[in-house]
């Protein structure tokens, strides 16, 4: 830590996720010191091997261990593909610090919002399919009845609201457009980096370890 500020490790698989993750901390957990760890072959290797393999999961666990060993008080993975590794590390208390999947906190917030119909928004089809499937699974696990619909829209393009009463952003890279979307659609927008930062602030502030 520097100057007593808790160091939060942000483990990314693409440089595009770094800015939104850092901005989320700045907005919601300004006392945190962001520490960026980037392995920009995590995604390409996963695509080459057909998904998240045991070897790649082990590689991510080593990065989590490196972050914890380097003084991180909390760890956030910014790539949804590696979310299951974060969940395993958190539940098993392997790292000794909170370890969050990128969308775990935003799913909880969206499901607690009392929404009837949520629009899951992504910038490309594969991300949309993945996020829709995981969000629907999270809703079933939480026994929350909510309809999840999806749309693909590049940043800056206004999507149809499709009768939704809230929006869930499927990717960290869309987070900078959250306020613009909210104003344009007149709907609350749930952003992964901000929800994760709020969760980490609570966990680290209360001294809870994973």
mmCIF file of the C-alpha atoms, coordinates in Angstrom:
data_MODEL
# 
_entry.id   MODEL 
# 
loop_
_atom_site.group_PDB 
_atom_site.id 
_atom_site.type_symbol 
_atom_site.label_atom_id 
_atom_site.label_alt_id 
_atom_site.label_comp_id 
_atom_site.label_asym_id 
_atom_site.label_entity_id 
_atom_site.label_seq_id 
_atom_site.pdbx_PDB_ins_code 
_atom_site.Cartn_x 
_atom_site.Cartn_y 
_atom_site.Cartn_z 
_atom_site.occupancy 
_atom_site.B_iso_or_equiv 
_atom_site.pdbx_formal_charge 
_atom_site.auth_seq_id 
_atom_site.auth_comp_id 
_atom_site.auth_asym_id 
_atom_site.auth_atom_id 
_atom_site.pdbx_PDB_model_num 
ATOM 1   C CA . UNK A 1 1   ? 0.000   0.000   0.000   1.00 0.00 ? 1   UNK A CA 1 
ATOM 2   C CA . UNK A 1 2   ? 0.990   3.638   -0.545  1.00 0.00 ? 2   UNK A CA 1 
ATOM 3   C CA . UNK A 1 3   ? 0.118   6.280   2.025   1.00 0.00 ? 3   UNK A CA 1 
ATOM 4   C CA . UNK A 1 4   ? -2.185  3.873   3.823   1.00 0.00 ? 4   UNK A CA 1 
ATOM 5   C CA . UNK A 1 5   ? -4.513  3.483   0.847   1.00 0.00 ? 5   UNK A CA 1 
ATOM 6   C CA . UNK A 1 6   ? -5.666  -0.077  0.156   1.00 0.00 ? 6   UNK A CA 1 
ATOM 7   C CA . UNK A 1 7   ? -4.152  -1.493  -3.001  1.00 0.00 ? 7   UNK A CA 1 
ATOM 8   C CA . UNK A 1 8   ? -6.719  -3.090  -5.342  1.00 0.00 ? 8   UNK A CA 1 
ATOM 9   C CA . UNK A 1 9   ? -5.358  -5.347  -8.072  1.00 0.00 ? 9   UNK A CA 1 
ATOM 10  C CA . UNK A 1 10  ? -7.197  -5.200  -11.392 1.00 0.00 ? 10  UNK A CA 1 
ATOM 11  C CA . UNK A 1 11  ? -6.342  -8.251  -13.492 1.00 0.00 ? 11  UNK A CA 1 
ATOM 12  C CA . UNK A 1 12  ? -7.203  -7.663  -17.137 1.00 0.00 ? 12  UNK A CA 1 
ATOM 13  C CA . UNK A 1 13  ? -7.078  -9.726  -20.314 1.00 0.00 ? 13  UNK A CA 1 
ATOM 14  C CA . UNK A 1 14  ? -7.424  -6.708  -22.608 1.00 0.00 ? 14  UNK A CA 1 
ATOM 15  C CA . UNK A 1 15  ? -6.184  -3.109  -22.301 1.00 0.00 ? 15  UNK A CA 1 
ATOM 16  C CA . UNK A 1 16  ? -9.708  -1.867  -23.115 1.00 0.00 ? 16  UNK A CA 1 
ATOM 17  C CA . UNK A 1 17  ? -10.926 -2.939  -19.664 1.00 0.00 ? 17  UNK A CA 1 
ATOM 18  C CA . UNK A 1 18  ? -8.274  -1.057  -17.703 1.00 0.00 ? 18  UNK A CA 1 
ATOM 19  C CA . UNK A 1 19  ? -9.628  2.483   -18.063 1.00 0.00 ? 19  UNK A CA 1 
ATOM 20  C CA . UNK A 1 20  ? -13.203 1.655   -17.029 1.00 0.00 ? 20  UNK A CA 1 
ATOM 21  C CA . UNK A 1 21  ? -11.998 -0.451  -14.085 1.00 0.00 ? 21  UNK A CA 1 
ATOM 22  C CA . UNK A 1 22  ? -9.755  2.360   -12.823 1.00 0.00 ? 22  UNK A CA 1 
ATOM 23  C CA . UNK A 1 23  ? -12.535 4.913   -13.356 1.00 0.00 ? 23  UNK A CA 1 
ATOM 24  C CA . UNK A 1 24  ? -14.963 2.752   -11.387 1.00 0.00 ? 24  UNK A CA 1 
ATOM 25  C CA . UNK A 1 25  ? -12.591 2.755   -8.426  1.00 0.00 ? 25  UNK A CA 1 
ATOM 26  C CA . UNK A 1 26  ? -12.039 6.506   -8.731  1.00 0.00 ? 26  UNK A CA 1 
ATOM 27  C CA . UNK A 1 27  ? -15.787 7.145   -8.634  1.00 0.00 ? 27  UNK A CA 1 
ATOM 28  C CA . UNK A 1 28  ? -16.867 4.621   -6.004  1.00 0.00 ? 28  UNK A CA 1 
ATOM 29  C CA . UNK A 1 29  ? -13.737 3.802   -3.975  1.00 0.00 ? 29  UNK A CA 1 
ATOM 30  C CA . UNK A 1 30  ? -11.516 6.899   -4.288  1.00 0.00 ? 30  UNK A CA 1 
ATOM 31  C CA . UNK A 1 31  ? -9.339  5.858   -1.366  1.00 0.00 ? 31  UNK A CA 1 
ATOM 32  C CA . UNK A 1 32  ? -8.130  2.787   -3.251  1.00 0.00 ? 32  UNK A CA 1 
ATOM 33  C CA . UNK A 1 33  ? -4.813  2.515   -5.055  1.00 0.00 ? 33  UNK A CA 1 
ATOM 34  C CA . UNK A 1 34  ? -5.392  0.711   -8.385  1.00 0.00 ? 34  UNK A CA 1 
ATOM 35  C CA . UNK A 1 35  ? -2.735  -1.818  -9.417  1.00 0.00 ? 35  UNK A CA 1 
ATOM 36  C CA . UNK A 1 36  ? -3.108  -2.970  -13.017 1.00 0.00 ? 36  UNK A CA 1 
ATOM 37  C CA . UNK A 1 37  ? -1.965  -6.450  -14.006 1.00 0.00 ? 37  UNK A CA 1 
ATOM 38  C CA . UNK A 1 38  ? -2.384  -7.188  -17.726 1.00 0.00 ? 38  UNK A CA 1 
ATOM 39  C CA . UNK A 1 39  ? -1.966  -10.540 -19.482 1.00 0.00 ? 39  UNK A CA 1 
ATOM 40  C CA . UNK A 1 40  ? -3.083  -9.733  -23.000 1.00 0.00 ? 40  UNK A CA 1 
ATOM 41  C CA . UNK A 1 41  ? -2.865  -13.336 -24.213 1.00 0.00 ? 41  UNK A CA 1 
ATOM 42  C CA . UNK A 1 42  ? -5.453  -14.689 -21.776 1.00 0.00 ? 42  UNK A CA 1 
ATOM 43  C CA . UNK A 1 43  ? -8.251  -14.156 -24.285 1.00 0.00 ? 43  UNK A CA 1 
ATOM 44  C CA . UNK A 1 44  ? -6.398  -15.224 -27.414 1.00 0.00 ? 44  UNK A CA 1 
ATOM 45  C CA . UNK A 1 45  ? -5.187  -18.397 -25.715 1.00 0.00 ? 45  UNK A CA 1 
ATOM 46  C CA . UNK A 1 46  ? -8.714  -19.159 -24.507 1.00 0.00 ? 46  UNK A CA 1 
ATOM 47  C CA . UNK A 1 47  ? -10.096 -18.706 -28.003 1.00 0.00 ? 47  UNK A CA 1 
ATOM 48  C CA . UNK A 1 48  ? -7.346  -20.904 -29.450 1.00 0.00 ? 48  UNK A CA 1 
ATOM 49  C CA . UNK A 1 49  ? -8.119  -23.712 -26.973 1.00 0.00 ? 49  UNK A CA 1 
ATOM 50  C CA . UNK A 1 50  ? -11.899 -23.517 -27.108 1.00 0.00 ? 50  UNK A CA 1 
ATOM 51  C CA . UNK A 1 51  ? -12.528 -21.703 -23.854 1.00 0.00 ? 51  UNK A CA 1 
ATOM 52  C CA . UNK A 1 52  ? -11.365 -21.672 -20.261 1.00 0.00 ? 52  UNK A CA 1 
ATOM 53  C CA . UNK A 1 53  ? -9.102  -24.693 -19.854 1.00 0.00 ? 53  UNK A CA 1 
ATOM 54  C CA . UNK A 1 54  ? -7.658  -26.015 -16.570 1.00 0.00 ? 54  UNK A CA 1 
ATOM 55  C CA . UNK A 1 55  ? -4.258  -24.661 -17.616 1.00 0.00 ? 55  UNK A CA 1 
ATOM 56  C CA . UNK A 1 56  ? -5.642  -21.182 -18.206 1.00 0.00 ? 56  UNK A CA 1 
ATOM 57  C CA . UNK A 1 57  ? -7.570  -21.286 -14.927 1.00 0.00 ? 57  UNK A CA 1 
ATOM 58  C CA . UNK A 1 58  ? -4.318  -22.190 -13.207 1.00 0.00 ? 58  UNK A CA 1 
ATOM 59  C CA . UNK A 1 59  ? -2.590  -19.263 -14.886 1.00 0.00 ? 59  UNK A CA 1 
ATOM 60  C CA . UNK A 1 60  ? -5.250  -16.890 -13.584 1.00 0.00 ? 60  UNK A CA 1 
ATOM 61  C CA . UNK A 1 61  ? -4.988  -18.362 -10.089 1.00 0.00 ? 61  UNK A CA 1 
ATOM 62  C CA . UNK A 1 62  ? -1.246  -17.675 -10.167 1.00 0.00 ? 62  UNK A CA 1 
ATOM 63  C CA . UNK A 1 63  ? -1.938  -14.060 -11.129 1.00 0.00 ? 63  UNK A CA 1 
ATOM 64  C CA . UNK A 1 64  ? -4.380  -13.786 -8.227  1.00 0.00 ? 64  UNK A CA 1 
ATOM 65  C CA . UNK A 1 65  ? -1.733  -15.229 -5.910  1.00 0.00 ? 65  UNK A CA 1 
ATOM 66  C CA . UNK A 1 66  ? 0.845   -12.784 -7.278  1.00 0.00 ? 66  UNK A CA 1 
ATOM 67  C CA . UNK A 1 67  ? -1.517  -9.895  -6.590  1.00 0.00 ? 67  UNK A CA 1 
ATOM 68  C CA . UNK A 1 68  ? -2.239  -11.050 -3.043  1.00 0.00 ? 68  UNK A CA 1 
ATOM 69  C CA . UNK A 1 69  ? 1.459   -11.635 -2.409  1.00 0.00 ? 69  UNK A CA 1 
ATOM 70  C CA . UNK A 1 70  ? 2.222   -8.138  -3.686  1.00 0.00 ? 70  UNK A CA 1 
ATOM 71  C CA . UNK A 1 71  ? 0.069   -6.484  -1.065  1.00 0.00 ? 71  UNK A CA 1 
ATOM 72  C CA . UNK A 1 72  ? -3.316  -6.238  -2.754  1.00 0.00 ? 72  UNK A CA 1 
ATOM 73  C CA . UNK A 1 73  ? -6.176  -5.883  -0.288  1.00 0.00 ? 73  UNK A CA 1 
ATOM 74  C CA . UNK A 1 74  ? -8.666  -6.945  -2.952  1.00 0.00 ? 74  UNK A CA 1 
ATOM 75  C CA . UNK A 1 75  ? -8.616  -8.366  -6.476  1.00 0.00 ? 75  UNK A CA 1 
ATOM 76  C CA . UNK A 1 76  ? -10.998 -7.709  -9.357  1.00 0.00 ? 76  UNK A CA 1 
ATOM 77  C CA . UNK A 1 77  ? -10.923 -9.732  -12.561 1.00 0.00 ? 77  UNK A CA 1 
ATOM 78  C CA . UNK A 1 78  ? -12.141 -7.572  -15.448 1.00 0.00 ? 78  UNK A CA 1 
ATOM 79  C CA . UNK A 1 79  ? -12.715 -10.374 -17.991 1.00 0.00 ? 79  UNK A CA 1 
ATOM 80  C CA . UNK A 1 80  ? -15.992 -12.271 -17.703 1.00 0.00 ? 80  UNK A CA 1 
ATOM 81  C CA . UNK A 1 81  ? -14.519 -15.417 -19.265 1.00 0.00 ? 81  UNK A CA 1 
ATOM 82  C CA . UNK A 1 82  ? -12.378 -15.854 -16.138 1.00 0.00 ? 82  UNK A CA 1 
ATOM 83  C CA . UNK A 1 83  ? -15.207 -15.108 -13.703 1.00 0.00 ? 83  UNK A CA 1 
ATOM 84  C CA . UNK A 1 84  ? -15.474 -18.748 -12.565 1.00 0.00 ? 84  UNK A CA 1 
ATOM 85  C CA . UNK A 1 85  ? -11.846 -18.609 -11.391 1.00 0.00 ? 85  UNK A CA 1 
ATOM 86  C CA . UNK A 1 86  ? -12.634 -15.580 -9.236  1.00 0.00 ? 86  UNK A CA 1 
ATOM 87  C CA . UNK A 1 87  ? -15.630 -17.334 -7.752  1.00 0.00 ? 87  UNK A CA 1 
ATOM 88  C CA . UNK A 1 88  ? -13.566 -20.426 -6.938  1.00 0.00 ? 88  UNK A CA 1 
ATOM 89  C CA . UNK A 1 89  ? -10.817 -18.350 -5.337  1.00 0.00 ? 89  UNK A CA 1 
ATOM 90  C CA . UNK A 1 90  ? -13.352 -16.377 -3.317  1.00 0.00 ? 90  UNK A CA 1 
ATOM 91  C CA . UNK A 1 91  ? -15.273 -19.382 -2.058  1.00 0.00 ? 91  UNK A CA 1 
ATOM 92  C CA . UNK A 1 92  ? -12.166 -21.410 -1.277  1.00 0.00 ? 92  UNK A CA 1 
ATOM 93  C CA . UNK A 1 93  ? -10.488 -18.456 0.478   1.00 0.00 ? 93  UNK A CA 1 
ATOM 94  C CA . UNK A 1 94  ? -7.369  -19.312 -1.483  1.00 0.00 ? 94  UNK A CA 1 
ATOM 95  C CA . UNK A 1 95  ? -6.090  -15.772 -1.881  1.00 0.00 ? 95  UNK A CA 1 
ATOM 96  C CA . UNK A 1 96  ? -6.756  -14.472 1.634   1.00 0.00 ? 96  UNK A CA 1 
ATOM 97  C CA . UNK A 1 97  ? -8.301  -11.297 0.165   1.00 0.00 ? 97  UNK A CA 1 
ATOM 98  C CA . UNK A 1 98  ? -11.618 -10.586 -1.604  1.00 0.00 ? 98  UNK A CA 1 
ATOM 99  C CA . UNK A 1 99  ? -11.510 -11.789 -5.224  1.00 0.00 ? 99  UNK A CA 1 
ATOM 100 C CA . UNK A 1 100 ? -14.387 -10.638 -7.410  1.00 0.00 ? 100 UNK A CA 1 
ATOM 101 C CA . UNK A 1 101 ? -15.595 -11.738 -10.822 1.00 0.00 ? 101 UNK A CA 1 
ATOM 102 C CA . UNK A 1 102 ? -16.282 -8.758  -13.098 1.00 0.00 ? 102 UNK A CA 1 
ATOM 103 C CA . UNK A 1 103 ? -20.064 -9.064  -13.079 1.00 0.00 ? 103 UNK A CA 1 
ATOM 104 C CA . UNK A 1 104 ? -20.807 -10.690 -9.724  1.00 0.00 ? 104 UNK A CA 1 
ATOM 105 C CA . UNK A 1 105 ? -21.583 -7.400  -7.982  1.00 0.00 ? 105 UNK A CA 1 
ATOM 106 C CA . UNK A 1 106 ? -23.514 -5.857  -10.870 1.00 0.00 ? 106 UNK A CA 1 
ATOM 107 C CA . UNK A 1 107 ? -25.672 -8.971  -11.178 1.00 0.00 ? 107 UNK A CA 1 
ATOM 108 C CA . UNK A 1 108 ? -26.525 -8.724  -7.470  1.00 0.00 ? 108 UNK A CA 1 
ATOM 109 C CA . UNK A 1 109 ? -27.376 -5.037  -7.752  1.00 0.00 ? 109 UNK A CA 1 
ATOM 110 C CA . UNK A 1 110 ? -29.524 -5.524  -10.848 1.00 0.00 ? 110 UNK A CA 1 
ATOM 111 C CA . UNK A 1 111 ? -31.387 -8.431  -9.282  1.00 0.00 ? 111 UNK A CA 1 
ATOM 112 C CA . UNK A 1 112 ? -32.008 -6.423  -6.112  1.00 0.00 ? 112 UNK A CA 1 
ATOM 113 C CA . UNK A 1 113 ? -33.405 -3.482  -8.070  1.00 0.00 ? 113 UNK A CA 1 
ATOM 114 C CA . UNK A 1 114 ? -36.977 -4.723  -8.290  1.00 0.00 ? 114 UNK A CA 1 
ATOM 115 C CA . UNK A 1 115 ? -36.881 -4.610  -12.085 1.00 0.00 ? 115 UNK A CA 1 
ATOM 116 C CA . UNK A 1 116 ? -39.415 -6.408  -14.232 1.00 0.00 ? 116 UNK A CA 1 
ATOM 117 C CA . UNK A 1 117 ? -37.515 -6.486  -17.540 1.00 0.00 ? 117 UNK A CA 1 
ATOM 118 C CA . UNK A 1 118 ? -33.773 -5.836  -17.932 1.00 0.00 ? 118 UNK A CA 1 
ATOM 119 C CA . UNK A 1 119 ? -32.027 -5.044  -21.204 1.00 0.00 ? 119 UNK A CA 1 
ATOM 120 C CA . UNK A 1 120 ? -28.568 -6.646  -21.307 1.00 0.00 ? 120 UNK A CA 1 
ATOM 121 C CA . UNK A 1 121 ? -26.438 -4.566  -23.652 1.00 0.00 ? 121 UNK A CA 1 
ATOM 122 C CA . UNK A 1 122 ? -23.237 -5.667  -25.394 1.00 0.00 ? 122 UNK A CA 1 
ATOM 123 C CA . UNK A 1 123 ? -21.127 -4.401  -28.279 1.00 0.00 ? 123 UNK A CA 1 
ATOM 124 C CA . UNK A 1 124 ? -20.843 -7.794  -29.994 1.00 0.00 ? 124 UNK A CA 1 
ATOM 125 C CA . UNK A 1 125 ? -22.894 -10.955 -30.197 1.00 0.00 ? 125 UNK A CA 1 
ATOM 126 C CA . UNK A 1 126 ? -20.612 -13.394 -28.333 1.00 0.00 ? 126 UNK A CA 1 
ATOM 127 C CA . UNK A 1 127 ? -20.435 -11.105 -25.306 1.00 0.00 ? 127 UNK A CA 1 
ATOM 128 C CA . UNK A 1 128 ? -24.210 -10.741 -25.330 1.00 0.00 ? 128 UNK A CA 1 
ATOM 129 C CA . UNK A 1 129 ? -24.856 -14.478 -25.425 1.00 0.00 ? 129 UNK A CA 1 
ATOM 130 C CA . UNK A 1 130 ? -22.415 -15.113 -22.575 1.00 0.00 ? 130 UNK A CA 1 
ATOM 131 C CA . UNK A 1 131 ? -23.760 -12.343 -20.356 1.00 0.00 ? 131 UNK A CA 1 
ATOM 132 C CA . UNK A 1 132 ? -27.404 -13.222 -20.959 1.00 0.00 ? 132 UNK A CA 1 
ATOM 133 C CA . UNK A 1 133 ? -26.794 -16.859 -20.059 1.00 0.00 ? 133 UNK A CA 1 
ATOM 134 C CA . UNK A 1 134 ? -24.908 -15.999 -16.863 1.00 0.00 ? 134 UNK A CA 1 
ATOM 135 C CA . UNK A 1 135 ? -27.356 -13.326 -15.768 1.00 0.00 ? 135 UNK A CA 1 
ATOM 136 C CA . UNK A 1 136 ? -30.325 -15.638 -16.254 1.00 0.00 ? 136 UNK A CA 1 
ATOM 137 C CA . UNK A 1 137 ? -28.496 -18.323 -14.255 1.00 0.00 ? 137 UNK A CA 1 
ATOM 138 C CA . UNK A 1 138 ? -27.809 -15.792 -11.481 1.00 0.00 ? 138 UNK A CA 1 
ATOM 139 C CA . UNK A 1 139 ? -31.497 -14.850 -11.423 1.00 0.00 ? 139 UNK A CA 1 
ATOM 140 C CA . UNK A 1 140 ? -32.515 -18.491 -11.073 1.00 0.00 ? 140 UNK A CA 1 
ATOM 141 C CA . UNK A 1 141 ? -29.978 -19.055 -8.310  1.00 0.00 ? 141 UNK A CA 1 
ATOM 142 C CA . UNK A 1 142 ? -31.267 -16.002 -6.442  1.00 0.00 ? 142 UNK A CA 1 
ATOM 143 C CA . UNK A 1 143 ? -34.888 -17.022 -7.071  1.00 0.00 ? 143 UNK A CA 1 
ATOM 144 C CA . UNK A 1 144 ? -35.613 -13.624 -8.633  1.00 0.00 ? 144 UNK A CA 1 
ATOM 145 C CA . UNK A 1 145 ? -38.225 -13.443 -11.348 1.00 0.00 ? 145 UNK A CA 1 
ATOM 146 C CA . UNK A 1 146 ? -37.050 -10.980 -13.980 1.00 0.00 ? 146 UNK A CA 1 
ATOM 147 C CA . UNK A 1 147 ? -37.122 -11.074 -17.754 1.00 0.00 ? 147 UNK A CA 1 
ATOM 148 C CA . UNK A 1 148 ? -33.726 -10.546 -19.399 1.00 0.00 ? 148 UNK A CA 1 
ATOM 149 C CA . UNK A 1 149 ? -33.612 -9.436  -23.033 1.00 0.00 ? 149 UNK A CA 1 
ATOM 150 C CA . UNK A 1 150 ? -30.543 -8.573  -25.051 1.00 0.00 ? 150 UNK A CA 1 
ATOM 151 C CA . UNK A 1 151 ? -29.347 -6.112  -27.655 1.00 0.00 ? 151 UNK A CA 1 
ATOM 152 C CA . UNK A 1 152 ? -26.094 -5.517  -29.519 1.00 0.00 ? 152 UNK A CA 1 
ATOM 153 C CA . UNK A 1 153 ? -25.189 -1.855  -29.989 1.00 0.00 ? 153 UNK A CA 1 
ATOM 154 C CA . UNK A 1 154 ? -21.743 -0.303  -30.528 1.00 0.00 ? 154 UNK A CA 1 
ATOM 155 C CA . UNK A 1 155 ? -20.714 2.483   -28.135 1.00 0.00 ? 155 UNK A CA 1 
ATOM 156 C CA . UNK A 1 156 ? -22.470 5.708   -29.024 1.00 0.00 ? 156 UNK A CA 1 
ATOM 157 C CA . UNK A 1 157 ? -25.399 3.960   -30.729 1.00 0.00 ? 157 UNK A CA 1 
ATOM 158 C CA . UNK A 1 158 ? -28.655 4.178   -28.814 1.00 0.00 ? 158 UNK A CA 1 
ATOM 159 C CA . UNK A 1 159 ? -30.257 0.739   -28.446 1.00 0.00 ? 159 UNK A CA 1 
ATOM 160 C CA . UNK A 1 160 ? -34.010 0.159   -28.377 1.00 0.00 ? 160 UNK A CA 1 
ATOM 161 C CA . UNK A 1 161 ? -35.245 -0.092  -24.791 1.00 0.00 ? 161 UNK A CA 1 
ATOM 162 C CA . UNK A 1 162 ? -37.460 -3.049  -25.815 1.00 0.00 ? 162 UNK A CA 1 
ATOM 163 C CA . UNK A 1 163 ? -39.882 -2.330  -22.985 1.00 0.00 ? 163 UNK A CA 1 
ATOM 164 C CA . UNK A 1 164 ? -37.168 -2.685  -20.344 1.00 0.00 ? 164 UNK A CA 1 
ATOM 165 C CA . UNK A 1 165 ? -37.133 -0.799  -17.066 1.00 0.00 ? 165 UNK A CA 1 
ATOM 166 C CA . UNK A 1 166 ? -33.349 -1.065  -16.558 1.00 0.00 ? 166 UNK A CA 1 
ATOM 167 C CA . UNK A 1 167 ? -30.161 -1.704  -18.523 1.00 0.00 ? 167 UNK A CA 1 
ATOM 168 C CA . UNK A 1 168 ? -27.273 -4.009  -17.607 1.00 0.00 ? 168 UNK A CA 1 
ATOM 169 C CA . UNK A 1 169 ? -23.968 -3.405  -19.382 1.00 0.00 ? 169 UNK A CA 1 
ATOM 170 C CA . UNK A 1 170 ? -22.342 -6.683  -20.372 1.00 0.00 ? 170 UNK A CA 1 
ATOM 171 C CA . UNK A 1 171 ? -18.797 -5.342  -20.759 1.00 0.00 ? 171 UNK A CA 1 
ATOM 172 C CA . UNK A 1 172 ? -16.462 -3.084  -18.792 1.00 0.00 ? 172 UNK A CA 1 
ATOM 173 C CA . UNK A 1 173 ? -15.647 -1.244  -22.028 1.00 0.00 ? 173 UNK A CA 1 
ATOM 174 C CA . UNK A 1 174 ? -19.243 0.057   -22.174 1.00 0.00 ? 174 UNK A CA 1 
ATOM 175 C CA . UNK A 1 175 ? -19.127 1.604   -18.691 1.00 0.00 ? 175 UNK A CA 1 
ATOM 176 C CA . UNK A 1 176 ? -17.980 5.070   -19.882 1.00 0.00 ? 176 UNK A CA 1 
ATOM 177 C CA . UNK A 1 177 ? -21.289 5.360   -21.747 1.00 0.00 ? 177 UNK A CA 1 
ATOM 178 C CA . UNK A 1 178 ? -23.496 4.521   -18.737 1.00 0.00 ? 178 UNK A CA 1 
ATOM 179 C CA . UNK A 1 179 ? -24.595 8.074   -17.919 1.00 0.00 ? 179 UNK A CA 1 
ATOM 180 C CA . UNK A 1 180 ? -25.274 8.934   -21.564 1.00 0.00 ? 180 UNK A CA 1 
ATOM 181 C CA . UNK A 1 181 ? -27.355 5.786   -21.956 1.00 0.00 ? 181 UNK A CA 1 
ATOM 182 C CA . UNK A 1 182 ? -29.270 6.435   -18.770 1.00 0.00 ? 182 UNK A CA 1 
ATOM 183 C CA . UNK A 1 183 ? -30.104 9.978   -19.867 1.00 0.00 ? 183 UNK A CA 1 
ATOM 184 C CA . UNK A 1 184 ? -31.012 8.933   -23.393 1.00 0.00 ? 184 UNK A CA 1 
ATOM 185 C CA . UNK A 1 185 ? -33.224 6.003   -22.409 1.00 0.00 ? 185 UNK A CA 1 
ATOM 186 C CA . UNK A 1 186 ? -34.553 7.434   -19.165 1.00 0.00 ? 186 UNK A CA 1 
ATOM 187 C CA . UNK A 1 187 ? -33.649 4.190   -17.394 1.00 0.00 ? 187 UNK A CA 1 
ATOM 188 C CA . UNK A 1 188 ? -31.252 3.152   -14.618 1.00 0.00 ? 188 UNK A CA 1 
ATOM 189 C CA . UNK A 1 189 ? -28.070 1.618   -16.036 1.00 0.00 ? 189 UNK A CA 1 
ATOM 190 C CA . UNK A 1 190 ? -26.116 -0.991  -14.070 1.00 0.00 ? 190 UNK A CA 1 
ATOM 191 C CA . UNK A 1 191 ? -22.350 -0.774  -14.696 1.00 0.00 ? 191 UNK A CA 1 
ATOM 192 C CA . UNK A 1 192 ? -19.941 -3.573  -13.769 1.00 0.00 ? 192 UNK A CA 1 
ATOM 193 C CA . UNK A 1 193 ? -16.890 -1.493  -12.787 1.00 0.00 ? 193 UNK A CA 1 
ATOM 194 C CA . UNK A 1 194 ? -18.904 0.749   -10.472 1.00 0.00 ? 194 UNK A CA 1 
ATOM 195 C CA . UNK A 1 195 ? -20.782 -2.094  -8.823  1.00 0.00 ? 195 UNK A CA 1 
ATOM 196 C CA . UNK A 1 196 ? -17.532 -4.018  -8.314  1.00 0.00 ? 196 UNK A CA 1 
ATOM 197 C CA . UNK A 1 197 ? -15.830 -0.967  -6.814  1.00 0.00 ? 197 UNK A CA 1 
ATOM 198 C CA . UNK A 1 198 ? -18.702 -0.494  -4.358  1.00 0.00 ? 198 UNK A CA 1 
ATOM 199 C CA . UNK A 1 199 ? -18.497 -4.154  -3.367  1.00 0.00 ? 199 UNK A CA 1 
ATOM 200 C CA . UNK A 1 200 ? -14.740 -3.988  -2.885  1.00 0.00 ? 200 UNK A CA 1 
ATOM 201 C CA . UNK A 1 201 ? -15.023 -0.839  -0.795  1.00 0.00 ? 201 UNK A CA 1 
ATOM 202 C CA . UNK A 1 202 ? -17.444 -2.614  1.501   1.00 0.00 ? 202 UNK A CA 1 
ATOM 203 C CA . UNK A 1 203 ? -15.354 -5.803  1.717   1.00 0.00 ? 203 UNK A CA 1 
ATOM 204 C CA . UNK A 1 204 ? -12.021 -4.083  2.229   1.00 0.00 ? 204 UNK A CA 1 
ATOM 205 C CA . UNK A 1 205 ? -13.453 -1.406  4.504   1.00 0.00 ? 205 UNK A CA 1 
ATOM 206 C CA . UNK A 1 206 ? -15.014 -4.016  6.743   1.00 0.00 ? 206 UNK A CA 1 
ATOM 207 C CA . UNK A 1 207 ? -11.816 -6.066  6.738   1.00 0.00 ? 207 UNK A CA 1 
ATOM 208 C CA . UNK A 1 208 ? -13.512 -9.108  5.208   1.00 0.00 ? 208 UNK A CA 1 
ATOM 209 C CA . UNK A 1 209 ? -11.167 -11.552 3.494   1.00 0.00 ? 209 UNK A CA 1 
ATOM 210 C CA . UNK A 1 210 ? -12.233 -13.963 0.776   1.00 0.00 ? 210 UNK A CA 1 
# 
